[in-house]
Amino acid sequence: MYNSAIQRYLLRQSQITLTPRVALIDMDGTLYDSMPSHARAWQQMMREVGVEVPIDDFFMFEGRTGASTINILFNRAFNRDATPDECKLLYRRKTELFAEMPPVKPMPGAREFLEFMQQAGIRRVLVTGSGQRTLIDRLERDFPGAFSPDLMITSRDVTHGKPDPEPYLAAMRMAGAQPNECIVVENAPLGVESGSRAGAFTIGVTTGPIPAEALEEAGADIVFPSMPYFADSLPMLIYGMITTMNNYN
Ligand code: MG
């Protein structure tokens, strides 16, 4: 059922097989329904420095490091990059505002997805553009046993955040896995681009205002309309991967 998506991946990435051993998993908007709160915190922080930014813009920036987002907004409003001090100060303020928002909930379907991965013996690595501890520190409570603290890539571990492939390449190195042994799970176009450029089979899941087409254009090998739908479809998708060979090689 998913053979055409798998064949397309093999051709596009010049691979012969796809053997899922490791899942590289985004956090915000994928495991947690946190994007509306992040967007509101960003918008409020920018309002405090006198800049009005449409809320949907923050969904498009999702995946970038804090400094990268601040620089885009500064260039738009002031025609210059923010200084390192400004970045630090403003990101700290945004983090404060986010922490004041009502607690975010795990995304429906995220637990089921992680449980299946555990049962299937597929290792999990968290790959987030966030450097905020608020959610990272909750992972063990919300998803017991799903992640080990030494298998995580956060904004602190990379020079270039998403959409650069660096975060996903670093996660592959950390897990000792080749690109064709990895699946990436992402909800945002920049994250999808990062995973696809790193050479993994990249799954896009729409969980917010970003349409499926934007995830496809960013390089998603397949797009699911929600996390529960994705979690339900996962056994068939993994089965398809281990039974499909590239007929063209
Ligand atoms: Mg995300």
Residues whose N, C-alpha, C, O or C-beta is under 5 A from the ligand:
A	BS01	MG	D26 M27 D28 G29 T30 N187 A188
